[in-house]
Amino acid sequence: MINFVERIVDLLEKEIKDLNRDEINNLIEIPPDYTMGDYAFPGFSLAKIFRKNPALIAQDLANTLEDPCFEKIEAKGAYLNFFVNRELLAKEVIEEVKEKREDFGKVNVGENKPVIVEYSSPNIAKPFHIGHIRSTVIGDSLKRIYDFLGYDTISVNHLGDYGTQFGLMIEAYKNWGDRETVEKNPIQELVKLYVRINEEAKEQPELIDNARNWFMKLENKDEEALELWEWFRDVSLEEFGRVYDMLDVHFDSYRGESYYSDLMPAIVEELKEKDLLVDSQGAKIVDLEEYKLPPAIIIKSDGSTIYLTRDVTAAKYRKDTYDFYKNIYVVGSQQILHFNQLVAILDKMGYDWAYDCVHVPFGMVALEEGTLSTRRGNVLYLEDVLNKSVEKVQDILKAREEERGEALENRDQLAKQVGIGAVKFQELFNQRIKDYIFDWDKTLSFEGETGPYVQYTHARICSLLQRGNFNLEDDINTELLNKKEEIDILRSMYAFTDSVIDAHEKYEPYFITRYIVDLAKIFNKYYNSTTIITDDLELTKARLLLSYGIKNILSKGLELLGIEAPMKM
Ligand code: ARG
């Protein structure tokens, strides 16, 4: 499709010698409503350069500029407003619909540059709880978005599978554990053991010494310690895997913290050689004062390394292995300081790629009262939330079947697609940094700004196309698409690519979430005000093709959020 913004830059570049293309591009705005044009350029920014008042500058430019892409270039106050040629817009969009089909709007900005997206990263032998869903769902969506834009993505699950707590786990298991019980209900049992040892250690401090001993054994690859640790890891991964399957989330690598234990000594050595390690009360730290950050501990006074040490090692490993263009960490906002320290250390080590490591933080999710009924022990398990969502959708679908007196073909599958999709959609609906409250009614409603609403609109278009015997090969007359609603739709379709580009630049899938809800709304308005399958064959063909284009964008948008788009609902 023609890039209209670029056309504007071409035009202005010739007139404004003092600004380069990027500067001009950054100044172009999208007016709040279309009566002010599709794009606007503010004259204020040129007042200094031309030594003229902004309104006059806008007026002069309006008089000189000319381009068939725009039916009007008009000065309004200090703004220069550009009105895209409607016929051209329709032609461009419809051509893209026909040519690219499911890949409408796809552009290759990534050019196969390698991008690591790290997300989910739960701790083994700990519950996979509702808090993990944010990292998992946001990260998975970012990976899909980067893929779509032509990057070579690598999805990494940086498992929390290392640290002194595994000494405690082993000691607890040796005292009170039972293989069969654990195997039946791994995480729950392991958590129980962990809670118990922390409790009992208050009275029996020797448990802590034993635990420390077990961790040392683990570090020295003692057979028994290693066997138990591997078993904890395996049973945890099996349980996580169940949830990942439900979510349709997959990783290219499960290299977690333990993977880096052997590589750490070399990094510590490198830090020493570069003269970056300072003694502080027995610990070894990196001073980060010049970054206005607190000092970072690399080695604790007891000689053990920590979480941060493993992250420095992992970052270096990833650069060496993948030569990433970006290394993205989708981790909660509680760890902002940790990642600032990580980047600062890498920078201090002299790595020019330090700032290609990007922390993408997000806020907390709270649960409304009453949602807590599925708590097992003291935590809400993600798996239970997903199951509950699917169950609730089952109930909604059953009620609909009764209402309509007609059974759905694949209610079970549909309940999964809608139930899990709804939870993901809710997750991706707001700016990620915002805390939010999870609310069942809002999540599962078939109306309003929800996943089921978008899925339903998609399914509605699918059946419309079937009813109208839609054929992609039909030639259509784009001039027939000239109703106000149709022009709104074309404009909105044209903007799809921008929403994906914004989402990837700002690491915010919610640009896409909002975009597809809006598109669904615009379509439903059209559907209610316009007869699509009419007696006029030419008109019908044009309207069906437009609907087909919308359907493809809705399903692609959902796919980029990791949500399925059923054909029938
Ligand atoms: N396992 C950690 C947790 O659950 C998150 C790991 C984040 N990733 C990283 N590279 N530090 O809090």
Residues whose N, C-alpha, C, O or C-beta is under 5 A from the ligand:
A	BS01	LIG	S121 P122 N123 H158 G160 D311 V331
